[in-house]
């Protein structure tokens, strides 16, 4: 049970970090222009 919860948390954190990375990259790209 705990393993499943931990795995799900990891997936959510990974998705959030991925979204933040994409947003940051887009922001820097638009800032350069």
N, CA, C and O atoms as a CHARMM CRD file, in Angstrom:
* protein
*
  132
    1    1 UNK  N      0.84400  -1.20500   0.00000 PROA 1      0.00000
    2    1 UNK  CA     0.00000   0.00000   0.00000 PROA 1      0.00000
    3    1 UNK  C      0.87600   1.25000   0.00000 PROA 1      0.00000
    4    1 UNK  O      0.69500   2.14600  -0.82500 PROA 1      0.00000
    5    2 UNK  N      1.82600   1.30100   0.93400 PROA 2      0.00000
    6    2 UNK  CA     2.67000   2.49500   1.03000 PROA 2      0.00000
    7    2 UNK  C      3.51600   2.65900  -0.22500 PROA 2      0.00000
    8    2 UNK  O      3.76000   3.77400  -0.68700 PROA 2      0.00000
    9    3 UNK  N      3.95800   1.52700  -0.76800 PROA 3      0.00000
   10    3 UNK  CA     4.77700   1.58000  -1.98500 PROA 3      0.00000
   11    3 UNK  C      3.99200   2.20800  -3.13100 PROA 3      0.00000
   12    3 UNK  O      4.52000   3.02300  -3.88700 PROA 3      0.00000
   13    4 UNK  N      2.71500   1.81400  -3.25100 PROA 4      0.00000
   14    4 UNK  CA     1.88600   2.36700  -4.32800 PROA 4      0.00000
   15    4 UNK  C      1.73300   3.87300  -4.14800 PROA 4      0.00000
   16    4 UNK  O      1.86000   4.64000  -5.10200 PROA 4      0.00000
   17    5 UNK  N      1.45700   4.28800  -2.90900 PROA 5      0.00000
   18    5 UNK  CA     1.27000   5.71400  -2.63800 PROA 5      0.00000
   19    5 UNK  C      2.53900   6.48600  -2.97100 PROA 5      0.00000
   20    5 UNK  O      2.49200   7.55000  -3.58700 PROA 5      0.00000
   21    6 UNK  N      3.67700   5.93100  -2.55200 PROA 6      0.00000
   22    6 UNK  CA     4.95700   6.59300  -2.81600 PROA 6      0.00000
   23    6 UNK  C      5.18800   6.70900  -4.32200 PROA 6      0.00000
   24    6 UNK  O      5.64500   7.74200  -4.81100 PROA 6      0.00000
   25    7 UNK  N      4.86800   5.64100  -5.05000 PROA 7      0.00000
   26    7 UNK  CA     5.05300   5.64900  -6.50600 PROA 7      0.00000
   27    7 UNK  C      4.18000   6.72500  -7.14300 PROA 7      0.00000
   28    7 UNK  O      4.61800   7.45400  -8.03300 PROA 7      0.00000
   29    8 UNK  N      2.92900   6.81000  -6.66700 PROA 8      0.00000
   30    8 UNK  CA     2.00700   7.81100  -7.21900 PROA 8      0.00000
   31    8 UNK  C      2.52400   9.21900  -6.93100 PROA 8      0.00000
   32    8 UNK  O      2.46900  10.09900  -7.79000 PROA 8      0.00000
   33    9 UNK  N      3.02500   9.42000  -5.71200 PROA 9      0.00000
   34    9 UNK  CA     3.56500  10.73600  -5.35200 PROA 9      0.00000
   35    9 UNK  C      4.72800  11.08300  -6.26800 PROA 9      0.00000
   36    9 UNK  O      4.83900  12.21500  -6.73900 PROA 9      0.00000
   37   10 UNK  N      5.58400  10.11800  -6.51800 PROA 10     0.00000
   38   10 UNK  CA     6.73900  10.35000  -7.39100 PROA 10     0.00000
   39   10 UNK  C      6.29100  10.74100  -8.78800 PROA 10     0.00000
   40   10 UNK  O      6.86900  11.63400  -9.40600 PROA 10     0.00000
   41   11 UNK  N      5.25800  10.06900  -9.28400 PROA 11     0.00000
   42   11 UNK  CA     4.75000  10.38800 -10.62400 PROA 11     0.00000
   43   11 UNK  C      4.21400  11.80900 -10.66600 PROA 11     0.00000
   44   11 UNK  O      4.47700  12.55100 -11.61300 PROA 11     0.00000
   45   12 UNK  N      3.45400  12.19100  -9.62700 PROA 12     0.00000
   46   12 UNK  CA     2.87900  13.54000  -9.57300 PROA 12     0.00000
   47   12 UNK  C      3.99400  14.58400  -9.50900 PROA 12     0.00000
   48   12 UNK  O      3.96100  15.58700 -10.22100 PROA 12     0.00000
   49   13 UNK  N      4.98000  14.33400  -8.64500 PROA 13     0.00000
   50   13 UNK  CA     6.09200  15.28400  -8.51400 PROA 13     0.00000
   51   13 UNK  C      6.83600  15.40200  -9.83300 PROA 13     0.00000
   52   13 UNK  O      7.20700  16.50100 -10.24400 PROA 13     0.00000
   53   14 UNK  N      7.05300  14.28000 -10.49300 PROA 14     0.00000
   54   14 UNK  CA     7.75800  14.29900 -11.77400 PROA 14     0.00000
   55   14 UNK  C      6.98700  15.11300 -12.80000 PROA 14     0.00000
   56   14 UNK  O      7.56900  15.88500 -13.56200 PROA 14     0.00000
   57   15 UNK  N      5.66700  14.93300 -12.81200 PROA 15     0.00000
   58   15 UNK  CA     4.84000  15.66700 -13.77900 PROA 15     0.00000
   59   15 UNK  C      4.90400  17.16400 -13.50000 PROA 15     0.00000
   60   15 UNK  O      5.02100  17.97000 -14.42300 PROA 15     0.00000
   61   16 UNK  N      4.82400  17.53700 -12.20500 PROA 16     0.00000
   62   16 UNK  CA     4.87000  18.95700 -11.83300 PROA 16     0.00000
   63   16 UNK  C      6.20900  19.56000 -12.22800 PROA 16     0.00000
   64   16 UNK  O      6.26400  20.64600 -12.80400 PROA 16     0.00000
   65   17 UNK  N      7.29300  18.84700 -11.91400 PROA 17     0.00000
   66   17 UNK  CA     8.62700  19.36700 -12.24100 PROA 17     0.00000
   67   17 UNK  C      8.77000  19.50600 -13.75300 PROA 17     0.00000
   68   17 UNK  O      9.39000  20.45300 -14.23700 PROA 17     0.00000
   69   18 UNK  N      8.19600  18.55700 -14.50100 PROA 18     0.00000
   70   18 UNK  CA     8.26600  18.62600 -15.95900 PROA 18     0.00000
   71   18 UNK  C      7.52700  19.87100 -16.45400 PROA 18     0.00000
   72   18 UNK  O      8.02400  20.59400 -17.31700 PROA 18     0.00000
   73   19 UNK  N      6.33200  20.11600 -15.89600 PROA 19     0.00000
   74   19 UNK  CA     5.56000  21.29300 -16.30200 PROA 19     0.00000
   75   19 UNK  C      6.32800  22.56700 -15.97100 PROA 19     0.00000
   76   19 UNK  O      6.37000  23.49500 -16.77800 PROA 19     0.00000
   77   20 UNK  N      6.93800  22.61400 -14.78000 PROA 20     0.00000
   78   20 UNK  CA     7.70300  23.79600 -14.38300 PROA 20     0.00000
   79   20 UNK  C      8.86800  24.00800 -15.32800 PROA 20     0.00000
   80   20 UNK  O      9.15400  25.14000 -15.71800 PROA 20     0.00000
   81   21 UNK  N      9.54600  22.92800 -15.70200 PROA 21     0.00000
   82   21 UNK  CA    10.69200  23.02700 -16.62100 PROA 21     0.00000
   83   21 UNK  C     10.22800  23.59700 -17.95100 PROA 21     0.00000
   84   21 UNK  O     10.88200  24.47600 -18.51400 PROA 21     0.00000
   85   22 UNK  N      9.09900  23.10000 -18.45900 PROA 22     0.00000
   86   22 UNK  CA     8.58600  23.57500 -19.75000 PROA 22     0.00000
   87   22 UNK  C      8.21600  25.05100 -19.63600 PROA 22     0.00000
   88   22 UNK  O      8.55000  25.84000 -20.52100 PROA 22     0.00000
   89   23 UNK  N      7.53300  25.43200 -18.56200 PROA 23     0.00000
   90   23 UNK  CA     7.13600  26.82800 -18.38000 PROA 23     0.00000
   91   23 UNK  C      8.36900  27.71600 -18.30200 PROA 23     0.00000
   92   23 UNK  O      8.40600  28.78100 -18.91800 PROA 23     0.00000
   93   24 UNK  N      9.37100  27.28900 -17.55400 PROA 24     0.00000
   94   24 UNK  CA    10.59100  28.08500 -17.39200 PROA 24     0.00000
   95   24 UNK  C     11.28600  28.24700 -18.73800 PROA 24     0.00000
   96   24 UNK  O     11.74900  29.33500 -19.07800 PROA 24     0.00000
   97   25 UNK  N     11.35800  27.15600 -19.50300 PROA 25     0.00000
   98   25 UNK  CA    12.02300  27.20500 -20.80700 PROA 25     0.00000
   99   25 UNK  C     11.25100  28.14600 -21.74300 PROA 25     0.00000
  100   25 UNK  O     11.85900  28.95200 -22.44600 PROA 25     0.00000
  101   26 UNK  N      9.92700  28.04700 -21.75500 PROA 26     0.00000
  102   26 UNK  CA     9.12400  28.92500 -22.61200 PROA 26     0.00000
  103   26 UNK  C      9.30800  30.37600 -22.19000 PROA 26     0.00000
  104   26 UNK  O      9.42500  31.26400 -23.03500 PROA 26     0.00000
  105   27 UNK  N      9.33300  30.61600 -20.88200 PROA 27     0.00000
  106   27 UNK  CA     9.49600  31.98100 -20.38300 PROA 27     0.00000
  107   27 UNK  C     10.82400  32.57000 -20.83000 PROA 27     0.00000
  108   27 UNK  O     10.88000  33.72300 -21.25700 PROA 27     0.00000
  109   28 UNK  N     11.89200  31.79000 -20.73500 PROA 28     0.00000
  110   28 UNK  CA    13.21300  32.28500 -21.12700 PROA 28     0.00000
  111   28 UNK  C     13.23800  32.53400 -22.63200 PROA 28     0.00000
  112   28 UNK  O     13.85400  33.49400 -23.09600 PROA 28     0.00000
  113   29 UNK  N     12.56500  31.66400 -23.39700 PROA 29     0.00000
  114   29 UNK  CA    12.54600  31.83600 -24.85500 PROA 29     0.00000
  115   29 UNK  C     11.81200  33.12300 -25.21700 PROA 29     0.00000
  116   29 UNK  O     12.27900  33.88400 -26.06400 PROA 29     0.00000
  117   30 UNK  N     10.66600  33.37200 -24.58300 PROA 30     0.00000
  118   30 UNK  CA     9.89700  34.57600 -24.90100 PROA 30     0.00000
  119   30 UNK  C     10.65400  35.81700 -24.42100 PROA 30     0.00000
  120   30 UNK  O     10.56100  36.87700 -25.03900 PROA 30     0.00000
  121   31 UNK  N     11.39500  35.68900 -23.33500 PROA 31     0.00000
  122   31 UNK  CA    12.13600  36.82700 -22.80100 PROA 31     0.00000
  123   31 UNK  C     13.25500  37.22700 -23.77200 PROA 31     0.00000
  124   31 UNK  O     13.54000  38.41000 -23.95800 PROA 31     0.00000
  125   32 UNK  N     13.88000  36.21600 -24.38400 PROA 32     0.00000
  126   32 UNK  CA    14.96400  36.50800 -25.33700 PROA 32     0.00000
  127   32 UNK  C     14.43100  37.32100 -26.51200 PROA 32     0.00000
  128   32 UNK  O     15.07700  38.25800 -26.97900 PROA 32     0.00000
  129   33 UNK  N     13.24000  36.94800 -26.98200 PROA 33     0.00000
  130   33 UNK  CA    12.65500  37.67600 -28.11800 PROA 33     0.00000
  131   33 UNK  C     12.31500  39.09100 -27.67600 PROA 33     0.00000
  132   33 UNK  O     11.81100  39.88300 -28.47200 PROA 33     0.00000
